[in-house]
């Protein structure tokens, strides 16, 4: 199985000082034999996202583990 992460450039978030910033939003990840299978799995397991209006979702394949807790 291949690993994919799904993102969108729609929306925004806040920094720790409550300042709005436009950036990419990580929606989640899923596995599949190809990106279409992974997207189908992702949509099934993250069905709560159907209540939001995301239209432009980006899927990227990744290899290996994610690195967590980085600081700029």
Secondary structure by P-SEA (a helix, b strand, c coil): cbbbbbbbccccccccccccccccccccccccccaaaaaaaaaaaacccccccccbbbbbbbcccccccccc
